[in-house]
Amino acid sequence: MEHIKSILKARGLKITVQRIHVYHALEKLKHAPVDEVVKVVQLVLPSITIAAVYNILELYAKEDIIGRMHTTDNKLFYDITSTPHSHLYASTEHRVEDFMDEELKALVSDYLQRKEISGFNLDDITIQLIGHFE
Ligand SMILES: [Zn+2]
């Protein structure tokens, strides 16, 4: 409970019961679309609306407290980790997991440093691998 409270406080944002539970729901889910977050929050706050959960998630994303990612088939997932990183995406079950592979990132980065893309400056690399979990 203390973690999100101190984040909100440090940013001068109001601490509300709804905001705390939305954060903890995403902390549990790690990556989730808004409707999945709603289901988890409603276990403790049954009357919370989808719009309220959405607004809180968008506020957190705007403040870089959480991340936001679109899958290649255009589904929006909120991500408890806000820094850029790569993902595994199982498109049939709509499941996202982190894929932290510094070696792959270094490999692509090295390649692109040699290759250079004309008229484009590279800031970061995030990779989405599409497949299915066993
Ligand atoms: Zn992630």
Backbone and ligand atoms as CSV (ligand in chain L), in Angstrom:
chain,resi,resn,atom,element,x,y,z
A,1,MET,N,N,0.819,-1.214,0.000
A,1,MET,CA,C,0.000,0.000,0.000
A,1,MET,C,C,0.861,1.275,0.000
A,2,GLU,N,N,2.003,1.232,0.650
A,2,GLU,CA,C,2.795,2.459,0.846
A,2,GLU,C,C,3.408,2.987,-0.452
A,3,HIS,N,N,3.810,2.078,-1.322
A,3,HIS,CA,C,4.498,2.451,-2.544
A,3,HIS,C,C,3.738,3.492,-3.384
A,4,ILE,N,N,2.503,3.180,-3.747
A,4,ILE,CA,C,1.731,4.097,-4.595
A,4,ILE,C,C,1.372,5.379,-3.855
A,5,LYS,N,N,1.135,5.263,-2.573
A,5,LYS,CA,C,0.831,6.469,-1.790
A,5,LYS,C,C,1.991,7.455,-1.849
A,6,SER,N,N,3.204,6.957,-1.710
A,6,SER,CA,C,4.358,7.870,-1.735
A,6,SER,C,C,4.595,8.423,-3.136
A,7,ILE,N,N,4.288,7.619,-4.175
A,7,ILE,CA,C,4.416,8.120,-5.554
A,7,ILE,C,C,3.442,9.276,-5.784
A,8,LEU,N,N,2.192,9.055,-5.367
A,8,LEU,CA,C,1.167,10.090,-5.556
A,8,LEU,C,C,1.524,11.348,-4.775
A,9,LYS,N,N,1.949,11.148,-3.560
A,9,LYS,CA,C,2.302,12.271,-2.696
A,9,LYS,C,C,3.459,13.070,-3.291
A,10,ALA,N,N,4.485,12.361,-3.775
A,10,ALA,CA,C,5.661,13.024,-4.354
A,10,ALA,C,C,5.297,13.866,-5.571
A,11,ARG,N,N,4.234,13.460,-6.280
A,11,ARG,CA,C,3.832,14.199,-7.475
A,11,ARG,C,C,2.731,15.212,-7.204
A,12,GLY,N,N,2.350,15.344,-5.952
A,12,GLY,CA,C,1.304,16.294,-5.597
A,12,GLY,C,C,-0.076,15.861,-6.066
A,13,LEU,N,N,-0.261,14.551,-6.264
A,13,LEU,CA,C,-1.564,14.040,-6.697
A,13,LEU,C,C,-2.346,13.554,-5.484
A,14,LYS,N,N,-3.662,13.724,-5.576
A,14,LYS,CA,C,-4.512,13.331,-4.468
A,14,LYS,C,C,-4.492,11.809,-4.260
A,15,ILE,N,N,-4.387,11.398,-3.019
A,15,ILE,CA,C,-4.431,9.965,-2.702
A,15,ILE,C,C,-5.895,9.585,-2.459
A,16,THR,N,N,-6.439,8.704,-3.320
A,16,THR,CA,C,-7.816,8.247,-3.121
A,16,THR,C,C,-7.822,6.718,-3.049
A,17,VAL,N,N,-8.867,6.185,-2.444
A,17,VAL,CA,C,-9.014,4.730,-2.334
A,17,VAL,C,C,-9.043,4.107,-3.738
A,18,GLN,N,N,-9.754,4.751,-4.659
A,18,GLN,CA,C,-9.847,4.239,-6.029
A,18,GLN,C,C,-8.468,4.179,-6.691
A,19,ARG,N,N,-7.713,5.253,-6.561
A,19,ARG,CA,C,-6.373,5.296,-7.174
A,19,ARG,C,C,-5.468,4.203,-6.609
A,20,ILE,N,N,-5.549,3.998,-5.314
A,20,ILE,CA,C,-4.724,2.968,-4.670
A,20,ILE,C,C,-5.095,1.575,-5.193
A,21,HIS,N,N,-6.389,1.290,-5.270
A,21,HIS,CA,C,-6.809,-0.048,-5.708
A,21,HIS,C,C,-6.542,-0.298,-7.189
A,22,VAL,N,N,-6.654,0.740,-8.010
A,22,VAL,CA,C,-6.344,0.579,-9.443
A,22,VAL,C,C,-4.863,0.231,-9.599
A,23,TYR,N,N,-4.008,0.908,-8.857
A,23,TYR,CA,C,-2.576,0.623,-8.939
A,23,TYR,C,C,-2.282,-0.810,-8.489
A,24,HIS,N,N,-2.879,-1.205,-7.379
A,24,HIS,CA,C,-2.608,-2.548,-6.855
A,24,HIS,C,C,-3.159,-3.644,-7.767
A,25,ALA,N,N,-4.259,-3.357,-8.460
A,25,ALA,CA,C,-4.799,-4.327,-9.421
A,25,ALA,C,C,-3.805,-4.530,-10.557
A,26,LEU,N,N,-3.238,-3.434,-11.075
A,26,LEU,CA,C,-2.273,-3.566,-12.169
A,26,LEU,C,C,-0.971,-4.198,-11.679
A,27,GLU,N,N,-0.635,-3.925,-10.435
A,27,GLU,CA,C,0.572,-4.524,-9.851
A,27,GLU,C,C,0.423,-6.053,-9.826
A,28,LYS,N,N,-0.787,-6.498,-9.560
A,28,LYS,CA,C,-1.073,-7.929,-9.526
A,28,LYS,C,C,-1.080,-8.510,-10.953
A,29,LEU,N,N,-1.688,-7.781,-11.895
A,29,LEU,CA,C,-1.862,-8.273,-13.262
A,29,LEU,C,C,-0.613,-8.081,-14.134
A,30,LYS,N,N,0.213,-7.105,-13.799
A,30,LYS,CA,C,1.437,-6.732,-14.555
A,30,LYS,C,C,1.140,-6.073,-15.912
A,31,HIS,N,N,0.413,-6.770,-16.781
A,31,HIS,CA,C,-0.015,-6.204,-18.065
A,31,HIS,C,C,-1.488,-6.528,-18.226
A,32,ALA,N,N,-2.310,-5.515,-18.506
A,32,ALA,CA,C,-3.736,-5.803,-18.647
A,32,ALA,C,C,-4.463,-4.686,-19.375
A,33,PRO,N,N,-5.483,-5.064,-20.165
A,33,PRO,CA,C,-6.358,-4.053,-20.736
A,33,PRO,C,C,-7.292,-3.515,-19.642
A,34,VAL,N,N,-7.919,-2.383,-19.903
A,34,VAL,CA,C,-8.721,-1.714,-18.870
A,34,VAL,C,C,-9.796,-2.638,-18.271
A,35,ASP,N,N,-10.472,-3.456,-19.092
A,35,ASP,CA,C,-11.567,-4.286,-18.564
A,35,ASP,C,C,-11.086,-5.329,-17.559
A,36,GLU,N,N,-9.855,-5.803,-17.730
A,36,GLU,CA,C,-9.316,-6.765,-16.751
A,36,GLU,C,C,-8.981,-6.078,-15.437
A,37,VAL,N,N,-8.487,-4.852,-15.529
A,37,VAL,CA,C,-8.193,-4.078,-14.320
A,37,VAL,C,C,-9.501,-3.796,-13.575
A,38,VAL,N,N,-10.539,-3.439,-14.325
A,38,VAL,CA,C,-11.854,-3.169,-13.729
A,38,VAL,C,C,-12.332,-4.376,-12.926
A,39,LYS,N,N,-12.244,-5.568,-13.513
A,39,LYS,CA,C,-12.712,-6.793,-12.833
A,39,LYS,C,C,-12.027,-6.984,-11.481
A,40,VAL,N,N,-10.718,-6.750,-11.436
A,40,VAL,CA,C,-9.961,-6.942,-10.192
A,40,VAL,C,C,-10.318,-5.848,-9.166
A,41,VAL,N,N,-10.441,-4.611,-9.644
A,41,VAL,CA,C,-10.766,-3.513,-8.715
A,41,VAL,C,C,-12.178,-3.702,-8.152
A,42,GLN,N,N,-13.080,-4.199,-8.995
A,42,GLN,CA,C,-14.474,-4.381,-8.547
A,42,GLN,C,C,-14.624,-5.449,-7.452
A,43,LEU,N,N,-13.626,-6.285,-7.284
A,43,LEU,CA,C,-13.675,-7.254,-6.181
A,43,LEU,C,C,-13.652,-6.536,-4.834
A,44,VAL,N,N,-12.970,-5.390,-4.800
A,44,VAL,CA,C,-12.913,-4.608,-3.549
A,44,VAL,C,C,-13.794,-3.365,-3.573
A,45,LEU,N,N,-13.974,-2.785,-4.779
A,45,LEU,CA,C,-14.827,-1.598,-4.926
A,45,LEU,C,C,-15.886,-1.899,-5.989
A,46,PRO,N,N,-16.946,-2.620,-5.629
A,46,PRO,CA,C,-17.912,-3.113,-6.614
A,46,PRO,C,C,-18.579,-2.030,-7.468
A,47,SER,N,N,-18.662,-0.813,-6.965
A,47,SER,CA,C,-19.402,0.207,-7.731
A,47,SER,C,C,-18.509,1.064,-8.625
A,48,ILE,N,N,-17.215,0.784,-8.664
A,48,ILE,CA,C,-16.324,1.612,-9.507
A,48,ILE,C,C,-16.674,1.401,-10.985
A,49,THR,N,N,-16.657,2.474,-11.762
A,49,THR,CA,C,-17.026,2.383,-13.182
A,49,THR,C,C,-15.785,2.170,-14.056
A,50,ILE,N,N,-16.033,1.684,-15.270
A,50,ILE,CA,C,-14.946,1.504,-16.245
A,50,ILE,C,C,-14.301,2.861,-16.530
A,51,ALA,N,N,-15.129,3.903,-16.661
A,51,ALA,CA,C,-14.607,5.240,-16.959
A,51,ALA,C,C,-13.663,5.719,-15.863
A,52,ALA,N,N,-14.020,5.464,-14.613
A,52,ALA,CA,C,-13.170,5.892,-13.493
A,52,ALA,C,C,-11.829,5.163,-13.526
A,53,VAL,N,N,-11.878,3.847,-13.764
A,53,VAL,CA,C,-10.637,3.062,-13.830
A,53,VAL,C,C,-9.783,3.543,-15.006
A,54,TYR,N,N,-10.426,3.756,-16.142
A,54,TYR,CA,C,-9.728,4.237,-17.339
A,54,TYR,C,C,-9.039,5.581,-17.067
A,55,ASN,N,N,-9.762,6.496,-16.450
A,55,ASN,CA,C,-9.188,7.823,-16.168
A,55,ASN,C,C,-7.983,7.733,-15.240
A,56,ILE,N,N,-8.063,6.868,-14.259
A,56,ILE,CA,C,-6.942,6.702,-13.324
A,56,ILE,C,C,-5.740,6.097,-14.053
A,57,LEU,N,N,-5.974,5.067,-14.872
A,57,LEU,CA,C,-4.877,4.446,-15.631
A,57,LEU,C,C,-4.227,5.454,-16.579
A,58,GLU,N,N,-5.055,6.274,-17.227
A,58,GLU,CA,C,-4.518,7.283,-18.146
A,58,GLU,C,C,-3.713,8.342,-17.397
A,59,LEU,N,N,-4.174,8.709,-16.225
A,59,LEU,CA,C,-3.428,9.657,-15.391
A,59,LEU,C,C,-2.065,9.066,-15.017
A,60,TYR,N,N,-2.072,7.815,-14.592
A,60,TYR,CA,C,-0.816,7.140,-14.231
A,60,TYR,C,C,0.133,7.056,-15.431
A,61,ALA,N,N,-0.426,6.779,-16.606
A,61,ALA,CA,C,0.408,6.680,-17.814
A,61,ALA,C,C,0.988,8.045,-18.173
A,62,LYS,N,N,0.152,9.066,-18.076
A,62,LYS,CA,C,0.604,10.437,-18.377
A,62,LYS,C,C,1.726,10.854,-17.426
A,63,GLU,N,N,1.620,10.423,-16.202
A,63,GLU,CA,C,2.617,10.759,-15.172
A,63,GLU,C,C,3.822,9.800,-15.194
A,64,ASP,N,N,3.812,8.859,-16.149
A,64,ASP,CA,C,4.895,7.863,-16.241
A,64,ASP,C,C,5.021,6.973,-15.015
A,65,ILE,N,N,3.929,6.809,-14.309
A,65,ILE,CA,C,3.913,5.905,-13.149
A,65,ILE,C,C,3.773,4.477,-13.674
A,66,ILE,N,N,3.009,4.323,-14.749
A,66,ILE,CA,C,2.851,3.025,-15.416
A,66,ILE,C,C,3.127,3.219,-16.912
A,67,GLY,N,N,3.243,2.115,-17.638
A,67,GLY,CA,C,3.431,2.184,-19.081
A,67,GLY,C,C,2.141,1.825,-19.807
A,68,ARG,N,N,2.170,2.051,-21.097
A,68,ARG,CA,C,1.040,1.754,-21.959
A,68,ARG,C,C,1.617,1.115,-23.202
A,69,MET,N,N,1.025,0.077,-23.700
A,69,MET,CA,C,1.528,-0.503,-24.938
A,69,MET,C,C,0.392,-0.993,-25.812
A,70,HIS,N,N,0.585,-0.867,-27.105
A,70,HIS,CA,C,-0.366,-1.423,-28.064
A,70,HIS,C,C,0.231,-2.702,-28.618
A,71,THR,N,N,-0.574,-3.726,-28.699
A,71,THR,CA,C,-0.103,-4.953,-29.321
A,71,THR,C,C,-0.176,-4.758,-30.836
A,72,THR,N,N,0.448,-5.655,-31.568
A,72,THR,CA,C,0.452,-5.522,-33.030
A,72,THR,C,C,-0.959,-5.628,-33.612
A,73,ASP,N,N,-1.888,-6.262,-32.890
A,73,ASP,CA,C,-3.272,-6.276,-33.371
A,73,ASP,C,C,-4.107,-5.195,-32.673
A,74,ASN,N,N,-3.401,-4.157,-32.197
A,74,ASN,CA,C,-4.015,-2.920,-31.730
A,74,ASN,C,C,-4.866,-3.020,-30.472
A,75,LYS,N,N,-4.451,-3.855,-29.518
A,75,LYS,CA,C,-5.111,-3.866,-28.220
A,75,LYS,C,C,-4.245,-3.056,-27.260
A,76,LEU,N,N,-4.902,-2.249,-26.441
A,76,LEU,CA,C,-4.167,-1.418,-25.495
A,76,LEU,C,C,-4.012,-2.134,-24.153
A,77,PHE,N,N,-2.772,-2.313,-23.751
A,77,PHE,CA,C,-2.471,-2.909,-22.450
A,77,PHE,C,C,-1.774,-1.864,-21.584
A,78,TYR,N,N,-2.151,-1.819,-20.314
A,78,TYR,CA,C,-1.405,-1.016,-19.349
A,78,TYR,C,C,-0.350,-1.925,-18.746
A,79,ASP,N,N,0.789,-1.312,-18.413
A,79,ASP,CA,C,1.964,-2.085,-17.999
A,79,ASP,C,C,2.483,-1.502,-16.690
A,80,ILE,N,N,2.659,-2.322,-15.675
A,80,ILE,CA,C,3.124,-1.843,-14.376
A,80,ILE,C,C,4.544,-1.264,-14.476
A,81,THR,N,N,5.285,-1.661,-15.508
A,81,THR,CA,C,6.634,-1.130,-15.714
A,81,THR,C,C,6.583,0.015,-16.731
A,82,SER,N,N,7.067,1.177,-16.333
A,82,SER,CA,C,6.929,2.341,-17.218
A,82,SER,C,C,8.131,2.563,-18.135
A,83,THR,N,N,9.279,1.952,-17.818
A,83,THR,CA,C,10.453,2.154,-18.673
A,83,THR,C,C,10.369,1.251,-19.911
A,84,PRO,N,N,10.953,1.687,-21.058
A,84,PRO,CA,C,10.850,0.896,-22.287
A,84,PRO,C,C,11.455,-0.496,-22.136
A,85,HIS,N,N,10.735,-1.498,-22.592
A,85,HIS,CA,C,11.233,-2.868,-22.562
A,85,HIS,C,C,10.465,-3.696,-23.582
A,86,SER,N,N,10.939,-4.894,-23.823
A,86,SER,CA,C,10.339,-5.735,-24.857
A,86,SER,C,C,9.336,-6.724,-24.277
A,87,HIS,N,N,8.478,-7.235,-25.168
A,87,HIS,CA,C,7.386,-8.097,-24.718
A,87,HIS,C,C,7.227,-9.349,-25.561
A,88,LEU,N,N,6.670,-10.353,-24.916
A,88,LEU,CA,C,6.159,-11.525,-25.615
A,88,LEU,C,C,4.653,-11.339,-25.663
A,89,TYR,N,N,4.058,-11.551,-26.805
A,89,TYR,CA,C,2.612,-11.373,-26.921
A,89,TYR,C,C,1.979,-12.609,-27.550
A,90,ALA,N,N,1.085,-13.228,-26.786
A,90,ALA,CA,C,0.318,-14.358,-27.300
A,90,ALA,C,C,-1.011,-13.800,-27.786
A,91,SER,N,N,-1.137,-13.657,-29.102
A,91,SER,CA,C,-2.273,-12.920,-29.661
A,91,SER,C,C,-3.599,-13.662,-29.553
A,92,THR,N,N,-3.579,-14.999,-29.519
A,92,THR,CA,C,-4.865,-15.695,-29.429
A,92,THR,C,C,-5.463,-15.608,-28.032
A,93,GLU,N,N,-4.603,-15.604,-27.016
A,93,GLU,CA,C,-5.123,-15.493,-25.641
A,93,GLU,C,C,-4.959,-14.077,-25.069
A,94,HIS,N,N,-4.481,-13.139,-25.862
A,94,HIS,CA,C,-4.270,-11.747,-25.446
A,94,HIS,C,C,-3.500,-11.664,-24.138
A,95,ARG,N,N,-2.356,-12.322,-24.121
A,95,ARG,CA,C,-1.534,-12.307,-22.915
A,95,ARG,C,C,-0.171,-11.693,-23.230
A,96,VAL,N,N,0.256,-10.798,-22.351
A,96,VAL,CA,C,1.522,-10.096,-22.547
A,96,VAL,C,C,2.451,-10.417,-21.387
A,97,GLU,N,N,3.695,-10.702,-21.703
A,97,GLU,CA,C,4.697,-10.865,-20.647
A,97,GLU,C,C,5.950,-10.104,-21.024
A,98,ASP,N,N,6.691,-9.651,-20.017
A,98,ASP,CA,C,7.938,-8.950,-20.282
A,98,ASP,C,C,8.961,-9.904,-20.881
A,99,PHE,N,N,9.765,-9.346,-21.762
A,99,PHE,CA,C,10.858,-10.114,-22.329
A,99,PHE,C,C,12.116,-9.271,-22.168
A,100,MET,N,N,12.808,-9.496,-21.058
A,100,MET,CA,C,14.000,-8.707,-20.751
A,100,MET,C,C,15.211,-9.473,-21.259
A,101,ASP,N,N,15.719,-9.087,-22.402
A,101,ASP,CA,C,16.883,-9.756,-22.969
A,101,ASP,C,C,17.860,-8.683,-23.446
A,102,GLU,N,N,18.793,-8.343,-22.581
A,102,GLU,CA,C,19.759,-7.278,-22.893
A,102,GLU,C,C,20.630,-7.650,-24.080
A,103,GLU,N,N,20.879,-8.943,-24.258
A,103,GLU,CA,C,21.717,-9.411,-25.354
A,103,GLU,C,C,21.061,-9.116,-26.708
A,104,LEU,N,N,19.769,-9.386,-26.789
A,104,LEU,CA,C,19.034,-9.125,-28.030
A,104,LEU,C,C,19.003,-7.632,-28.323
A,105,LYS,N,N,18.758,-6.843,-27.276
A,105,LYS,CA,C,18.706,-5.390,-27.438
A,105,LYS,C,C,20.066,-4.859,-27.916
A,106,ALA,N,N,21.138,-5.384,-27.337
A,106,ALA,CA,C,22.485,-4.961,-27.724
A,106,ALA,C,C,22.782,-5.366,-29.162
A,107,LEU,N,N,22.323,-6.543,-29.526
A,107,LEU,CA,C,22.520,-7.066,-30.882
A,107,LEU,C,C,21.845,-6.160,-31.913
A,108,VAL,N,N,20.593,-5.823,-31.663
A,108,VAL,CA,C,19.836,-4.960,-32.583
A,108,VAL,C,C,20.440,-3.563,-32.598
A,109,SER,N,N,20.807,-3.069,-31.411
A,109,SER,CA,C,21.401,-1.742,-31.299
A,109,SER,C,C,22.718,-1.652,-32.085
A,110,ASP,N,N,23.573,-2.668,-31.933
A,110,ASP,CA,C,24.846,-2.717,-32.663
A,110,ASP,C,C,24.601,-2.737,-34.165
A,111,TYR,N,N,23.654,-3.560,-34.566
A,111,TYR,CA,C,23.322,-3.689,-35.983
A,111,TYR,C,C,22.883,-2.345,-36.555
A,112,LEU,N,N,21.999,-1.663,-35.819
A,112,LEU,CA,C,21.451,-0.405,-36.315
A,112,LEU,C,C,22.481,0.730,-36.277
A,113,GLN,N,N,23.474,0.604,-35.406
A,113,GLN,CA,C,24.531,1.602,-35.394
A,113,GLN,C,C,25.395,1.483,-36.648
A,114,ARG,N,N,25.591,0.279,-37.094
A,114,ARG,CA,C,26.373,0.053,-38.319
A,114,ARG,C,C,25.546,0.384,-39.551
A,115,LYS,N,N,24.271,0.020,-39.487
A,115,LYS,CA,C,23.378,0.117,-40.633
A,115,LYS,C,C,22.888,1.553,-40.878
A,116,GLU,N,N,22.469,2.237,-39.854
A,116,GLU,CA,C,21.871,3.574,-39.909
A,116,GLU,C,C,20.647,3.638,-40.814
A,117,ILE,N,N,19.597,4.217,-40.301
A,117,ILE,CA,C,18.380,4.389,-41.091
A,117,ILE,C,C,18.363,5.845,-41.543
A,118,SER,N,N,18.396,6.048,-42.818
A,118,SER,CA,C,18.493,7.396,-43.380
A,118,SER,C,C,17.327,8.276,-42.927
A,119,GLY,N,N,17.649,9.448,-42.402
A,119,GLY,CA,C,16.630,10.416,-42.002
A,119,GLY,C,C,15.906,10.061,-40.724
A,120,PHE,N,N,16.453,9.122,-39.944
A,120,PHE,CA,C,15.777,8.695,-38.714
A,120,PHE,C,C,16.788,8.534,-37.593
A,121,ASN,N,N,16.475,9.153,-36.450
A,121,ASN,CA,C,17.345,9.018,-35.277
A,121,ASN,C,C,16.722,8.048,-34.287
A,122,LEU,N,N,17.467,7.042,-33.936
A,122,LEU,CA,C,16.972,6.014,-33.024
A,122,LEU,C,C,17.102,6.475,-31.564
A,123,ASP,N,N,15.998,6.432,-30.825
A,123,ASP,CA,C,16.024,6.796,-29.400
A,123,ASP,C,C,16.023,5.564,-28.513
A,124,ASP,N,N,15.260,4.579,-28.889
A,124,ASP,CA,C,15.162,3.384,-28.057
A,124,ASP,C,C,14.676,2.214,-28.904
A,125,ILE,N,N,14.808,1.033,-28.352
A,125,ILE,CA,C,14.365,-0.163,-29.069
A,125,ILE,C,C,13.441,-0.957,-28.157
A,126,THR,N,N,12.231,-1.192,-28.611
A,126,THR,CA,C,11.370,-2.144,-27.913
A,126,THR,C,C,10.946,-3.175,-28.942
A,127,ILE,N,N,10.937,-4.422,-28.533
A,127,ILE,CA,C,10.626,-5.503,-29.459
A,127,ILE,C,C,9.404,-6.243,-28.943
A,128,GLN,N,N,8.481,-6.556,-29.820
A,128,GLN,CA,C,7.315,-7.349,-29.450
A,128,GLN,C,C,7.377,-8.659,-30.238
A,129,LEU,N,N,7.527,-9.741,-29.518
A,129,LEU,CA,C,7.580,-11.050,-30.159
A,129,LEU,C,C,6.181,-11.657,-30.079
A,130,ILE,N,N,5.655,-12.071,-31.199
A,130,ILE,CA,C,4.294,-12.605,-31.247
A,130,ILE,C,C,4.343,-14.119,-31.375
A,131,GLY,N,N,3.588,-14.781,-30.519
A,131,GLY,CA,C,3.577,-16.235,-30.551
A,131,GLY,C,C,2.492,-16.771,-29.640
A,132,HIS,N,N,2.751,-17.924,-29.027
A,132,HIS,CA,C,1.790,-18.463,-28.064
A,132,HIS,C,C,2.546,-19.194,-26.971
A,133,PHE,N,N,1.981,-19.165,-25.780
A,133,PHE,CA,C,2.617,-19.832,-24.645
A,133,PHE,C,C,2.249,-21.307,-24.669
A,134,GLU,N,N,3.177,-22.153,-24.227
A,134,GLU,CA,C,2.929,-23.601,-24.220
A,134,GLU,C,C,2.008,-23.993,-23.079
L,1,ZN,ZN,ZN,5.941,-4.925,-19.813
